[in-house]
Structure formats: structure tokens, C-alpha cells
Amino acid sequence: MHEWALAEAVVSTSVRIAEEKGLKEITELKIKIGELQQIDQEIFEFALSQLRSPLLKNTKFSFETVKAELKCRVCNHKWRFNTKNINEGVSEFIHFVPEIAHTYLKCPKCSSPDFEILTGRGIWLDSIKGVK
Amino acid sequence: MVDPRLNIINERLAKIGKIIAVSSGKGGVGKSMIASTLALALSRRGYKVGLLDLDFSCPSTHVILNIEGLYPEEEKGIVPPEAHGLRYMSIIYYARDKPSPLRGVDISNAIIELFAITRWGSLDFLVIDMPPGIGDATLDMIRFVKGISFLIVTTPSKVAFETVRKLIQLLKDLKVPTLGVVENMKMRDSLFIREQVERLAVPFLGEINFDYKLEDSMGDVKKLLETEFAQSVKEIVSKQL
């Protein structure tokens, strides 16, 4: 239920933005979710539906999962994050704190843990639409 | 695009009375020992206390407190488990005993994630064991955590104090409250640190003599609280905090 904490962050932030912009209602909210975060979208959507504030009661949510691409800083090799190559425990650790990837993942080419997360990390409010 | 995690951090910390970052410009001055003992001392005085080990690369409070076999509970986020009467949070729950080589941007991201999802509940004190220096973790604490105050640790060494001077200057420039400076590992009489601290118009909280028996108490909280070191920390707590 780590998804719940992130859903709270989304609701709290979108309400703050709506208030700053003088929106009476948020009609559409686009959310980008990094693959590395391994969010269970069903739980996340359920949490959002339970947390809806008055400003969000008719909001249409849309979600986009951004693939996680990693790049080795030593040999420049790029590769995709794949949960099939890691055990469940490690997958859960990365789910909670995605930077833990640096503890368990290595560059498949040169075995360095010194890699960059190019895409697919975090959760982002991509856009908010509403009526004033 | 907006990172929604940033907005929730102060809500997560809203029920915490005082947040103390135990910090220093230098490593090896005893921050983790002081943070751990400070948290225990406050807890033994009846306060509800949390301890957060924010040194992701080299966490060590779990060794001092012998914390093994614990894992945060998932409840609409993560709830730090209790150890020795403290709500305890550390990267070791996820990294285990493996190295976590993190660069700046990753350290910041991990800090934001942990602060956004950790549910401390209501606490009187949250003690944070900071990594050394004035890098990412220090800047992030100043940036994200409203009402944080710094307890600064130095040794009698001029080298250590030179780094502490920079930390004090940074905190002053950014108008971040400093509880004061503790002089740790004192081996002979000298007023050098006290005078330097007073010259910077920062409270000198007290001195802790080098305790040769301290190492024998590693991993044994009862023994740790009986050391001369712990007595000195307790005196600082009762007089200054």
C-alpha cells in the first residue's frame, strides 16, 4: 500500500496547484509513472478514488507508464530494467526506494553499479486541466 | 511536470515536535554515536522519539543499536518499526548489508522518496543521523524540512573544526537554526573549540570525553546507556535540549 502514500502526494499537490490557479474543479489529470517504481496501478487508482477531495470529484485520470532505461556511466551501455532478472525481494526493495537499484543491479556489460537512470524513475503530474 | 512527492513531505512530518539533524562537516567525529545515544536518552526521559539514519552510503546506527530482523510495516505508506523504544528508519531495510553507491541526484531522490512515504505518526523528537559534509543530504534537509534544527558535532581537532565552521556558516547564511556544537572525543583540557564556537555566536552545548570503553558497548543498548559517553550526552540533553 505504498501506492496510497504516492496517491496522497498526487491529490495534495494537484489541489495545491488548482488553488494557486484558481480552479474550481479539476477536470483532467495526467500522471506519469516510472516503471522502476513498479506501482500497482489498480491499487493506485483505488487510492486516488478514495482520496478524492471536492476539487477532484469529477476528475478524469490518465496514466502513462514510462519505461525504465538505464545507462552505464563507465562503458555507456544502455539497457532496460526488467523485473524478470531479479528476485521478488529485490523487486520489492526497488519498489519502495527505486535508488536501491544501485545496490542490486549492475551493468550487464561491465558489471558496474555506477549507472544513470535515464527514464522511468518517479511519479509526475504531467498536466492538470480544470475550470475556473 | 511536477514531482508530487515534494508537496507531501511536510504533511508527513506535521505531527513531530522537534526535528534534530545531528551533523558535522567531517566524518568519524561521532555523529552516529551521538545521534543514537541522544535518541535513546530522549526516549528514556519519556518522549516519543524517532531515529532516521540518513547516511545512505555508510549507515551505521543499526550496528550501534544492534538492529536486525526488522522491516517497516506497509500501511498507506511505510511505518518505521520500533527498536529499543525508538521508531527506527534506515536504508538498511532495503539495502541489507550490501553497498549502496549513490551519486548526488540519486541520494536526493532516495531522500525525497523516504520522506514522502514514511509515516512517522506523532513524535516529540525525530533525530536524524546525517552523512558528513554539506552536500546533498544537508541541502535537502534545509530545502524540504521546515523547522529542522542542527546539532553540530566536532572533535577537538582543528581539522574537524575547520569543516564545522563551514557548516555553521552555511546554516547561518540560510537562516537555519543551530541548536549548538558538541565537542566529542576530548582527550585533554583545551578551550580552543569552545572559544571558536562562541566567537561564531553559536551555543556551545558541552564536551564529551574520549571514552575508551565505548567500543565495548557496540550493539548493546543497556551497556551503551551506562557508559561515560552516554552520561555526557544525557547531561547535554537535560541542560540544553
HADDOCK unambig.tbl for C-alpha pairs under 7 A between the chains (distance, minus, plus):
assign (segid A and resid 1 and name CA) (segid B and resid 74 and name CA) 6.00 0.50 0.50
assign (segid A and resid 1 and name CA) (segid B and resid 75 and name CA) 6.02 0.50 0.50
assign (segid A and resid 1 and name CA) (segid B and resid 76 and name CA) 4.98 0.50 0.50
assign (segid A and resid 1 and name CA) (segid B and resid 77 and name CA) 5.99 0.50 0.50
assign (segid A and resid 2 and name CA) (segid B and resid 74 and name CA) 6.64 0.50 0.50
assign (segid A and resid 2 and name CA) (segid B and resid 76 and name CA) 5.66 0.50 0.50
assign (segid A and resid 2 and name CA) (segid B and resid 77 and name CA) 4.25 0.50 0.50
assign (segid A and resid 2 and name CA) (segid B and resid 78 and name CA) 6.61 0.50 0.50
assign (segid A and resid 2 and name CA) (segid B and resid 117 and name CA) 6.85 0.50 0.50
assign (segid A and resid 4 and name CA) (segid B and resid 76 and name CA) 4.84 0.50 0.50
assign (segid A and resid 4 and name CA) (segid B and resid 77 and name CA) 6.26 0.50 0.50
assign (segid A and resid 5 and name CA) (segid B and resid 76 and name CA) 5.46 0.50 0.50
assign (segid A and resid 5 and name CA) (segid B and resid 77 and name CA) 4.78 0.50 0.50
assign (segid A and resid 5 and name CA) (segid B and resid 117 and name CA) 5.37 0.50 0.50
assign (segid A and resid 6 and name CA) (segid B and resid 5 and name CA) 6.87 0.50 0.50
assign (segid A and resid 6 and name CA) (segid B and resid 117 and name CA) 7.00 0.50 0.50
assign (segid A and resid 9 and name CA) (segid B and resid 4 and name CA) 5.19 0.50 0.50
assign (segid A and resid 9 and name CA) (segid B and resid 5 and name CA) 5.34 0.50 0.50
assign (segid A and resid 9 and name CA) (segid B and resid 7 and name CA) 6.51 0.50 0.50
assign (segid A and resid 9 and name CA) (segid B and resid 8 and name CA) 5.20 0.50 0.50
assign (segid A and resid 10 and name CA) (segid B and resid 4 and name CA) 5.20 0.50 0.50
assign (segid A and resid 12 and name CA) (segid B and resid 7 and name CA) 6.93 0.50 0.50
assign (segid A and resid 12 and name CA) (segid B and resid 8 and name CA) 6.83 0.50 0.50
assign (segid A and resid 13 and name CA) (segid B and resid 4 and name CA) 5.45 0.50 0.50
assign (segid A and resid 13 and name CA) (segid B and resid 7 and name CA) 5.73 0.50 0.50
assign (segid A and resid 93 and name CA) (segid B and resid 94 and name CA) 5.09 0.50 0.50
assign (segid A and resid 97 and name CA) (segid B and resid 110 and name CA) 6.09 0.50 0.50
assign (segid A and resid 97 and name CA) (segid B and resid 113 and name CA) 6.40 0.50 0.50
assign (segid A and resid 99 and name CA) (segid B and resid 106 and name CA) 6.01 0.50 0.50
assign (segid A and resid 99 and name CA) (segid B and resid 110 and name CA) 5.89 0.50 0.50
assign (segid A and resid 100 and name CA) (segid B and resid 95 and name CA) 6.47 0.50 0.50
assign (segid A and resid 102 and name CA) (segid B and resid 100 and name CA) 6.13 0.50 0.50
assign (segid A and resid 102 and name CA) (segid B and resid 101 and name CA) 6.44 0.50 0.50
assign (segid A and resid 102 and name CA) (segid B and resid 102 and name CA) 6.86 0.50 0.50
assign (segid A and resid 103 and name CA) (segid B and resid 95 and name CA) 6.31 0.50 0.50
assign (segid A and resid 103 and name CA) (segid B and resid 98 and name CA) 6.51 0.50 0.50
assign (segid A and resid 103 and name CA) (segid B and resid 99 and name CA) 6.05 0.50 0.50
assign (segid A and resid 103 and name CA) (segid B and resid 100 and name CA) 4.68 0.50 0.50
assign (segid A and resid 103 and name CA) (segid B and resid 101 and name CA) 6.86 0.50 0.50
assign (segid A and resid 123 and name CA) (segid B and resid 3 and name CA) 6.44 0.50 0.50
assign (segid A and resid 124 and name CA) (segid B and resid 1 and name CA) 6.03 0.50 0.50
assign (segid A and resid 124 and name CA) (segid B and resid 2 and name CA) 5.50 0.50 0.50
assign (segid A and resid 124 and name CA) (segid B and resid 3 and name CA) 4.90 0.50 0.50
assign (segid A and resid 124 and name CA) (segid B and resid 4 and name CA) 6.33 0.50 0.50
assign (segid A and resid 125 and name CA) (segid B and resid 1 and name CA) 5.49 0.50 0.50
assign (segid A and resid 125 and name CA) (segid B and resid 2 and name CA) 5.04 0.50 0.50
assign (segid A and resid 125 and name CA) (segid B and resid 3 and name CA) 6.42 0.50 0.50
assign (segid A and resid 125 and name CA) (segid B and resid 4 and name CA) 6.65 0.50 0.50
assign (segid A and resid 126 and name CA) (segid B and resid 1 and name CA) 4.70 0.50 0.50
assign (segid A and resid 126 and name CA) (segid B and resid 2 and name CA) 6.75 0.50 0.50
assign (segid A and resid 127 and name CA) (segid B and resid 1 and name CA) 6.89 0.50 0.50
